[in-house]
Each structure stands twice: as C-alpha cells, then as structure tokens.
Amino acid sequence: MSTALARARPHGASFESELSAADFSRVAALVSDHTGIKLPAAKRVMVEGRLRRRASLCGFATVSDYCSHLFDSGGLDQEFQHLVDVVTTNKTDFFREPGHFTYLEEVIVPTLMGKAAVRGSSGRTIKLWSAASSNGAEAYTTAMVMADLARNHGGLRYAILGTDISSAMIDQARLAIYPQAMLDPVSDERRKRYVMVEQGKGASGRARIVPELRRQCNFQAMNLMDDVYPYDHDVDVILMRNALIYFEADVQDAVVRRLWSHLRPGGHLMLGHSESMIGTRAGLPQVSNAVFRKGGA
Ligand SMILES: C[S@@+](CC[C@H](N)C(=O)[O-])C[C@H]1O[C@@H](n2cnc3c(N)ncnc32)[C@H](O)[C@@H]1O
C-alpha cells in the first residue's frame, strides 16, 4: 500500500456520505471509456457506496479524499484495476437462466455429436467461451453439463474459456471456491460428482469445484472493449450473458459483432434473456430464447 493509501481514518469516525457531482462524472467517464459500462446519474448512490468501501479499505477518511488521491495525486495508475473491480456488477449464479444449459445439453451437443468431426478419441475438441464469466459460476455450470455428456459419450472432448475484465473475479474463478448456498441450484447428483464440501467441525461452509472440472476451464482477464480478442475463431458456443445490458447500444453492437466473428460456422451465441433484442437488432438468426446460431454448417 502506498503512503498516500495508508493515511489512516481516525478511529470511530464516520464517513462523509458525499461523492461530488464532479467526482462522479470523472469516475463515470473513466469507467465508460475503459469498460463500456454506462453510469448514469441514477447510479451515483450505488457508485458512492462501492467507492466508500474501497476508500475505507485503503485508509481514506472520505470518498472525496479517495477521489482526490485518484485524480489529483497520481493514484489512479495503482488503483485503476481496483476501481474497475468495484464498479463492475458481478452478480451471477450456477445454472442461471437454465434454459440455455438445457439447450446446450439437448440440442447443441447432440447435433455436434451427429457429426463425425467431434466423435471418438480422434475427434476435435468442442470449444465454449464464457465471455463475461464473473466468478466462474457460468463456466463451471457449462463444465458440469459437458462433463455429464462426456460420461455418456466416450471420447467427447471439450474446453472452456472464461474471461472477465475484473481481475478479482478471475482470481475467484480460478480458485473455484464458493459458499455452499451458491451451489443450491446444482442438482444433488451433480453436487455429488462435481463439488467437494468441507465436512466436520470447523468446516467453513464453503465448497470447491472438483479438479476434473477445474482442469477443463481456463480463466483469463480480458476487456470486451478491446478491438481484437486474442482467441480462436472456431468457437462452438459463446455465452455473453448479463453484461451487455450495462453498455451503450453502439458498444453492445460492436461486442456482439466481434464475438460473432469468433464462432465457427454453425456455432451458437447465447445472450442474457433480457438482452436478446441486441442479437435481433444485429440481424442474427435466433434459434431459441436468446440463442443465436451462425449459418454455414
Ligand atoms: C452481471 S455479471 C454476469 C456474469 C454471467 N455472465 C452471468 O450471466 O451470470 C457481468 C460481468 O461482466 C463483466 N464485465 C463488465 N464489463 C466488461 C468488459 N468491458 N469486459 C469484460 N467483462 C466485463 C463484469 O466484470 C461482470 O463480472
């Protein structure tokens, strides 16, 4: 922690609950330029709350002091990633919007299995990408579905990439440790197979995804605002769910265009259920609820 960050809050002092309009504008502009996330005035109270927690952690007495540190004392370089981490909304769940996983299990993979290219030990690897993966729940849900399918279809190979702009979320995803309550949407059978629970006295109430699934998932930090995504262009399924909703329409369109170019012919793009209009606006062929399929295969 830098000396500036170490400035201690007087013991017992309460925070001034003030994020000035000017500081909010500076933060909002920075966040929007870098991440695409729009922060309209209505989000000021939410942003203030999140900045307050960060300010407190860094030892600043007020949000205003923290903002001065960022913008007037050169603290931004060191704090930038933390700022991104605090302003991103990382809400996620296992089996969130479960229809997509049913579609993967019952339609997409069986269709792929009908093609000689993915069958048997010499078959190619099915590639899946959780493009705003948060803490990894979406990627590990996908892994559970794929692992079940692989159990029933010997030789089925798959690999899952998880990317997110928040390095804190990428760290959590790699660790794959969750509060047990978060695993509630996972069926008992799958929990038995794919989740390790600490038992006995002193157990932490947390659970970890088994190594077999962790090995199939590779998490990397990536900004969807980048012009080029350094990944393959023959991906079978891209999940881009519940992140575009935070972007301006032109950013949504550009991200969808770039992701679409990473799909192989016949590949699928899944958007959040409340985001399907972004796909239809782009003229993508919709084959199920918020699922779009690239032609040509
Ligand atoms: C609400 S979570 C959605 C997680 C998951 N896809 C789901 O539907 O449960 C949105 C995620 O998008 C990420 N995100 C926001 N802006 C991003 C950007 N420019 N590039 C990459 N990830 C971004 C956030 O860090 C956050 O983890």
The ligand as an SDF file (V2000), in Angstrom:
LIG
                    3D

 27 29  0  0  0  0  0  0  0  0999 V2000
  -23.5580   -9.4960  -14.0660 C   0  0  0  0  0  0  0  0  0  0  0  0
  -22.0700  -10.3460  -14.4380 S   0  0  0  0  0  0  0  0  0  0  0  0
  -22.6730  -11.6460  -15.4970 C   0  0  0  0  0  0  0  0  0  0  0  0
  -21.9960  -12.9610  -15.2060 C   0  0  0  0  0  0  0  0  0  0  0  0
  -22.5050  -14.1470  -16.0130 C   0  0  0  0  0  0  0  0  0  0  0  0
  -22.2770  -13.9800  -17.4210 N   0  0  0  0  0  0  0  0  0  0  0  0
  -23.9560  -14.4010  -15.7330 C   0  0  0  0  0  0  0  0  0  0  0  0
  -24.8030  -14.1600  -16.6070 O   0  0  0  0  0  0  0  0  0  0  0  0
  -24.2780  -14.8420  -14.6150 O   0  0  0  0  0  0  0  0  0  0  0  0
  -21.3140   -9.2260  -15.6280 C   0  0  0  0  0  0  0  0  0  0  0  0
  -19.8180   -9.4140  -15.7340 C   0  0  0  0  0  0  0  0  0  0  0  0
  -19.3630   -8.6640  -16.8720 O   0  0  0  0  0  0  0  0  0  0  0  0
  -18.0690   -8.2010  -16.5810 C   0  0  0  0  0  0  0  0  0  0  0  0
  -17.7260   -7.0800  -17.4600 N   0  0  0  0  0  0  0  0  0  0  0  0
  -18.2220   -5.8310  -17.4340 C   0  0  0  0  0  0  0  0  0  0  0  0
  -17.6380   -5.0760  -18.3660 N   0  0  0  0  0  0  0  0  0  0  0  0
  -16.7530   -5.8660  -19.0060 C   0  0  0  0  0  0  0  0  0  0  0  0
  -15.8360   -5.6530  -20.0770 C   0  0  0  0  0  0  0  0  0  0  0  0
  -15.6940   -4.4600  -20.6740 N   0  0  0  0  0  0  0  0  0  0  0  0
  -15.0730   -6.6960  -20.4750 N   0  0  0  0  0  0  0  0  0  0  0  0
  -15.1800   -7.9180  -19.8740 C   0  0  0  0  0  0  0  0  0  0  0  0
  -16.0270   -8.1740  -18.8560 N   0  0  0  0  0  0  0  0  0  0  0  0
  -16.8040   -7.1580  -18.4320 C   0  0  0  0  0  0  0  0  0  0  0  0
  -18.1420   -7.7960  -15.1130 C   0  0  0  0  0  0  0  0  0  0  0  0
  -16.8690   -7.7490  -14.5000 O   0  0  0  0  0  0  0  0  0  0  0  0
  -19.0470   -8.9050  -14.5380 C   0  0  0  0  0  0  0  0  0  0  0  0
  -18.3100   -9.9360  -13.9270 O   0  0  0  0  0  0  0  0  0  0  0  0
  1  2  1  0
  2  3  1  0
  2 10  1  0
  3  4  1  0
  4  5  1  0
  5  6  1  0
  5  7  1  0
  7  8  2  0
  7  9  1  0
 10 11  1  0
 11 12  1  0
 11 26  1  0
 12 13  1  0
 13 14  1  0
 13 24  1  0
 14 15  1  0
 14 23  1  0
 15 16  2  0
 16 17  1  0
 17 18  1  0
 17 23  2  0
 18 19  1  0
 18 20  2  0
 20 21  1  0
 21 22  2  0
 22 23  1  0
 24 25  1  0
 24 26  1  0
 26 27  1  0
M  CHG  2   2   1   9  -1
M  END
$$$$
